[in-house]
Amino acid sequence: MTMHQIGFVLEQALGHLTHSKNLQSHAQLDPEIHAHWALVEFEAEGLSQRIPIYNSNWSVRAGLRAHRLLSNIARATTLDALFFHTQVPAVLAQHWLRRIPSIVSLDATPMQYDQLGEFYQHRTGAPSIESIKWRLNRDCYRAAKRLVVWAEWTKHSLVTDYGIDKGKIIVVPPGVTVREWLRPKPRSPLDGAIKILFVGGDLERKGGRLLIEAFRALRRPQLELHLVTKTVVPNEPGIFVHSNMAPNSRELIELYHQCDIFALPTFGDCLPMVLSEAGAAGLATVSTNLAGIPEIVQDRRTGLLVPPGDPAALTETLRTLLDNPELRIELGARAVQHVSNSYDAEKNAIRLFDLLKSVSSKQNRTEH
């Protein structure tokens, strides 16, 4: 058996934290991989808060932190391959990509992120700065042996915006451990109160306030809105706020199982991982038709899509699901099948690890 020494450089921000934890969990199950973890923290704390550029530029901070972490690992072992997620810590660490066979994983290209930027408090720079940023990212993509993307939407941007050969790009979405999220027994349309679930730390960006507005318009007996969020929400009849639920926790999974509809009318997202959680739990889902979302919430097949920022469309779409329990159950059943086929974290982790072993210098030495 060949043992591959693989370094994982993982961004620790937003939804990437859950993806990171899933990779760490599943890497332990592959006997051919000895994983070395370089977890790149987002926050600038202590003295680093006072250093110009470093304290305000995530790409600079991530690149320098990745370099330091990789240097520590390289002093202790000889790495056969590297896996970067996202490209942010890889852009200023390209000498590592040239030294060690590497895969760069990303949920969105910088140009796509710029399009969603207003919802992430992100602004584009002067044209000269944007040109430098484009070249650095293009060179990073070229230096990688393979590129892994979360959605066909991202692959399209790499090909059309950065001129990358589509043959080196593989779509491997993140996901959930489906067997842990499956509901023990099917939903019944006669289960009592209808419960709508929202999960999102940033209530504003994820469309939570828009959802509250739609809930008020729909208010009827035995209708509940459950919000899993860190944002403070004033008390209101029919609205229940869950502020202390940990990702992948038993309490969170049980809440998914207790609800009937999942709603994420987000203004700015690439491919929210909560949508795969909702699908695995068999929930009829309402979300917005932007970025990679239509690939997981397939309109009128596994869920329903609305335009972002359209309260009337959101209200009417939710009304359709409230009035049609059979449609809710049908959409939820197809969502389970779709997520099981394409967004199962165990299956997709195996795909990633097999891909890493295929580019590993140890594998190539063995073949030659």
Helices and strands as residue ranges (DSSP letters): E 4-12, H 16-27, E 33-41, G 46-50, H 58-76, E 81-85, H 88-91, H 94-99, E 102-106, H 110-116, G 117-120, H 127-143, E 146-149, H 152-162, G 166-168, E 169-171, H 178-181, E 194-199, H 208-218, E 223-228, E 239-242, H 250-258, E 261-264, H 274-280, E 284-288, H 293-296, E 303-306, H 311-323, H 325-342, H 345-359, H 361-367
